Amino acid sequence: MQEKIKEIADRVHELRELSDFTVRDMAEYLQVSDETYEKYENGSEDIPASILFEIAQKLRVDMATLLTGEEPRMNIFTVTRDGKGVSVERRKQYKYQNLAEKFIHKKAEFFIVSVEPKPSGAKPETNSHPGQEFNYVLEGSLKVYIHNNEIILNKGDSIYFDSSYKHAMEALNGETARFLAVIM
């Protein structure tokens, strides 16, 4: 997984330089410190998917380009068969599967996210990113932490929120939870 993180970091670095943005420009846009952004680019810190989405927006490339190194080519439609989306293990607590990586100029990113249960009492790490997010629970139950709130979502429940607020998801009842995440 470390090799994949480094490949993505290298692509981000190269595209930033080609776009004539400074580290400071990117850090300000992403609302992170220069040091954090530099860690993203040198591969010493994994880039959260939500931040990667924002980087893609700033660099005016598709997120799939950053993830895979290949340009999306589909502009009328794209089909992703069950279990065949590009899998990305961006953070230890979540496993992402991109559902539309081949479609060019998307207005949002679509993922199936799997969350494994944690030991009792272990609170998940929060993150934030500019934009909005929609999550729809496909299986299991989730506890969503957002801006000093804890919301329980069960299969069929959904939440739409301002993702600039710190947030995290936790699988409940000792079972893996899966949800559709749309990041805009």
Disulfide bonds with the S-S distance in Angstrom:
none
